[in-house]
Amino acid sequence: MADVSPAVQWGVWALLLWPSLFTASIPLDCKEEQGSLSRCSSITQEKLLDRVIQHAELIYRVSEESCSLFEEMYVPFPMRLQRNQAGYACITKDLPIPTSKSEIQQISDKWLLHSVLMLVQSWIEPLVYLQTTLDRYDNAPDMLLNKTKWVSDKLISLEQGVVVLIKKMLDEGMLTTNYSEQGQLQYDAQPEMMESILKDYTLLSCFKKDAHKMETFLKLLKCRQTDTNNCA
């Protein structure tokens, strides 16, 4: 295993900042007690988009922190180099998501929003899995467990906000399409520990990439709403 002392030092620093990260955030609570999405529906389109973007920013930031902490705690340096050679593809690789800068610039607002929704829904189940598999690790820090649980919960809130945003911006009915089945992996019941570490490391790394895509797509959408001629 990698030397844990840098991670412990980093963890102490991050723990001090952890409460401020969430007290500064704007909640994106869409559901009423009956399960409707009327709370988000009552927010203006502009404010809802701002809240959705902030949610995506926080999710990406925490995904970066989680990936770095996991890497420091459990992944020896040679193993980090092997990640892309081990045959583990990202679970969203087959989704019709634009990848190049030119593709992203050319797609419509509709497809930007639907791309975000596909990414969000594809990661809901894998992040639940990740919470269970991290419990098998020796001395898994509470901070890592809390971060993955927080991201998992906030991803559901982000899904709710994006669904309402689609209805507001595109005048489409409430979407119930769920893309998560396309992204499911078949996980071994009791994988070897190093194989499990590599799988989970790939999972965290792929989620970090996709969380960045969600943030990028939403910010591009925001830019198009305000300055259509200078959106990169």
C-alpha positions as CSV (number, residue, x, y, z in Angstrom):
1,M,0.0,0.0,0.0
2,A,1.1,3.6,-0.5
3,D,2.5,5.7,2.3
4,V,-0.6,7.0,4.1
5,S,1.1,9.9,5.9
6,P,0.5,12.5,3.1
7,A,-3.1,11.4,3.0
8,V,-3.5,11.7,6.7
9,Q,-2.0,15.2,6.6
10,W,-4.3,16.1,3.7
11,G,-7.3,14.6,5.5
12,V,-6.7,16.8,8.6
13,W,-6.6,19.9,6.4
14,A,-9.7,18.9,4.4
15,L,-11.6,18.0,7.6
16,L,-11.2,21.6,8.8
17,L,-12.7,22.9,5.6
18,W,-15.3,20.2,5.2
19,P,-18.2,22.0,7.1
20,S,-17.7,25.3,5.2
21,L,-18.0,23.5,1.9
22,F,-21.6,22.7,2.5
23,T,-22.8,25.6,4.6
24,A,-21.9,27.8,1.6
25,S,-23.9,25.8,-0.8
26,I,-27.4,26.6,-2.0
27,P,-29.7,23.6,-1.5
28,L,-31.4,22.0,-4.5
29,D,-34.4,20.4,-2.8
30,C,-37.0,19.7,-5.4
31,K,-39.3,17.2,-3.9
32,E,-42.4,18.0,-1.8
33,E,-43.5,15.5,0.8
34,Q,-45.8,13.8,-1.8
35,G,-42.8,13.2,-4.1
36,S,-43.6,16.0,-6.6
37,L,-41.0,18.3,-8.1
38,S,-43.1,21.5,-7.5
39,R,-40.4,23.2,-5.3
40,C,-38.0,23.4,-8.2
41,S,-40.8,24.3,-10.6
42,S,-41.6,27.4,-8.6
43,I,-38.0,28.7,-9.0
44,T,-37.2,30.9,-12.0
45,Q,-35.4,29.2,-14.9
46,E,-32.3,31.4,-14.4
47,K,-32.0,30.7,-10.6
48,L,-32.6,27.0,-11.1
49,L,-29.9,26.9,-13.7
50,D,-27.5,28.7,-11.3
51,R,-28.4,26.2,-8.5
52,V,-27.9,23.2,-10.8
53,I,-24.5,24.6,-11.9
54,Q,-23.4,25.1,-8.3
55,H,-24.5,21.6,-7.4
56,A,-22.5,20.2,-10.3
57,E,-19.5,22.3,-9.2
58,L,-19.6,20.9,-5.7
59,I,-20.1,17.3,-6.9
60,Y,-17.0,17.6,-9.2
61,R,-14.9,19.2,-6.4
62,V,-15.8,16.4,-3.9
63,S,-15.2,13.8,-6.6
64,E,-11.7,15.2,-7.1
65,E,-11.1,15.1,-3.3
66,S,-12.4,11.5,-3.0
67,C,-10.3,10.3,-5.9
68,S,-7.1,11.9,-4.5
69,L,-7.7,10.6,-1.0
70,F,-8.4,7.0,-2.3
71,E,-5.3,7.2,-4.5
72,E,-3.1,8.3,-1.6
73,M,-4.5,5.7,0.8
74,Y,-4.7,2.6,-1.4
75,V,-3.1,2.9,-4.8
76,P,0.7,2.4,-5.2
77,F,2.2,4.5,-7.9
78,P,2.9,1.6,-10.4
79,M,-0.8,0.6,-10.1
80,R,-1.9,4.1,-11.0
81,L,-0.1,3.7,-14.4
82,Q,-1.8,0.3,-14.9
83,R,-5.3,1.6,-14.5
84,N,-5.8,2.4,-18.2
85,Q,-4.2,-0.9,-19.2
86,A,-6.3,-3.2,-17.1
87,G,-9.3,-3.4,-19.4
88,Y,-11.6,-1.4,-17.2
89,A,-13.6,1.0,-19.4
90,C,-15.7,3.8,-18.0
91,I,-19.3,2.7,-17.5
92,T,-20.6,5.6,-19.6
93,K,-18.4,5.0,-22.6
94,D,-21.3,3.8,-24.8
95,L,-23.6,6.7,-24.0
96,P,-24.2,9.1,-26.9
97,I,-22.2,11.9,-25.1
98,P,-20.1,14.4,-27.1
99,T,-16.4,14.1,-26.3
100,S,-14.4,16.5,-28.4
101,K,-14.6,20.3,-28.0
102,S,-16.0,20.7,-31.5
103,E,-18.8,18.2,-30.9
104,I,-19.7,19.9,-27.6
105,Q,-19.9,23.3,-29.3
106,Q,-22.1,22.0,-32.1
107,I,-24.7,20.2,-30.0
108,S,-28.0,21.9,-29.2
109,D,-29.1,23.1,-25.8
110,K,-31.5,20.1,-25.7
111,W,-28.7,17.7,-26.1
112,L,-26.5,19.4,-23.6
113,L,-29.3,18.9,-21.0
114,H,-30.0,15.4,-22.0
115,S,-26.3,14.5,-21.9
116,V,-26.1,15.8,-18.3
117,L,-29.2,13.8,-17.4
118,M,-27.8,10.6,-19.0
119,L,-24.5,11.0,-17.1
120,V,-26.2,11.7,-13.8
121,Q,-28.6,8.8,-14.0
122,S,-25.9,6.4,-15.2
123,W,-23.9,7.0,-12.0
124,I,-26.6,6.7,-9.4
125,E,-26.3,2.9,-9.0
126,P,-22.5,2.6,-9.3
127,L,-22.0,5.2,-6.5
128,V,-24.3,3.2,-4.2
129,Y,-22.2,0.1,-5.0
130,L,-19.1,2.1,-4.2
131,Q,-20.4,2.9,-0.7
132,T,-20.8,-0.8,0.0
133,T,-17.4,-1.8,-1.4
134,L,-15.5,0.8,0.5
135,D,-16.7,-0.7,3.8
136,R,-14.4,-3.7,3.0
137,Y,-11.2,-1.7,3.1
138,D,-9.1,-1.7,6.2
139,N,-9.0,1.6,8.0
140,A,-11.2,3.4,5.4
141,P,-11.4,6.9,6.7
142,D,-14.8,8.3,7.6
143,M,-14.0,11.3,5.4
144,L,-13.8,9.1,2.3
145,L,-17.0,7.3,3.2
146,N,-18.8,10.6,4.0
147,K,-17.7,12.1,0.7
148,T,-19.0,9.2,-1.4
149,K,-22.3,9.2,0.5
150,W,-22.7,12.9,0.1
151,V,-22.0,12.8,-3.6
152,S,-24.4,9.9,-4.0
153,D,-27.2,11.9,-2.3
154,K,-26.4,15.1,-4.2
155,L,-26.4,13.3,-7.5
156,I,-30.1,12.4,-6.9
157,S,-30.8,16.1,-6.2
158,L,-29.0,17.1,-9.3
159,E,-31.1,14.7,-11.3
160,Q,-34.3,16.3,-10.0
161,G,-33.1,19.8,-10.8
162,V,-32.0,18.8,-14.4
163,V,-35.4,17.2,-15.0
164,V,-37.2,20.3,-14.0
165,L,-34.8,22.5,-16.0
166,I,-35.5,20.4,-19.1
167,K,-39.2,21.0,-18.6
168,K,-38.7,24.7,-18.1
169,M,-36.3,25.3,-21.0
170,L,-37.5,22.8,-23.6
171,D,-41.2,22.7,-22.7
172,E,-41.0,18.9,-22.4
173,G,-43.0,16.8,-20.0
174,M,-41.5,15.4,-16.9
175,L,-38.9,12.9,-18.0
176,T,-38.9,9.5,-16.4
177,T,-36.3,7.9,-18.8
178,N,-33.6,6.2,-16.8
179,Y,-30.3,5.5,-18.4
180,S,-28.6,3.8,-15.4
181,E,-29.0,0.3,-16.8
182,Q,-26.7,1.2,-19.7
183,G,-24.0,2.0,-17.2
184,Q,-24.2,-1.0,-14.8
185,L,-21.2,-3.2,-14.3
186,Q,-21.2,-6.8,-13.2
187,Y,-19.2,-6.7,-9.9
188,D,-17.7,-9.9,-8.4
189,A,-19.1,-10.9,-5.1
190,Q,-15.7,-11.3,-3.5
191,P,-13.0,-10.0,-5.8
192,E,-9.3,-10.2,-5.0
193,M,-8.3,-7.1,-3.0
194,M,-5.9,-5.6,-5.5
195,E,-8.4,-6.2,-8.3
196,S,-11.1,-4.6,-6.2
197,I,-8.9,-1.6,-5.5
198,L,-8.2,-1.1,-9.2
199,K,-11.9,-1.4,-10.1
200,D,-12.8,1.2,-7.4
201,Y,-10.0,3.5,-8.5
202,T,-11.2,3.3,-12.1
203,L,-14.8,3.9,-10.9
204,L,-13.7,7.0,-8.9
205,S,-11.5,8.3,-11.8
206,C,-14.3,7.8,-14.4
207,F,-16.9,9.5,-12.2
208,K,-14.5,12.5,-11.7
209,K,-14.2,12.9,-15.5
210,D,-18.0,12.6,-16.0
211,A,-18.7,15.0,-13.1
212,H,-16.4,17.5,-14.9
213,K,-18.4,16.9,-18.1
214,M,-21.7,17.7,-16.2
215,E,-20.3,20.9,-14.9
216,T,-18.8,21.9,-18.3
217,F,-22.1,21.2,-20.2
218,L,-24.2,23.2,-17.7
219,K,-21.8,26.1,-17.8
220,L,-21.8,26.1,-21.6
221,L,-25.6,26.1,-21.4
222,K,-25.5,29.1,-19.0
223,C,-23.1,31.0,-21.3
224,R,-25.4,30.4,-24.3
225,Q,-28.3,31.9,-22.3
226,T,-26.3,35.1,-21.8
227,D,-23.6,35.5,-24.4
228,T,-24.2,33.3,-27.4
229,N,-21.3,34.7,-29.4
230,N,-18.4,34.0,-27.0
231,C,-19.1,30.5,-25.6
232,A,-16.1,28.2,-25.8
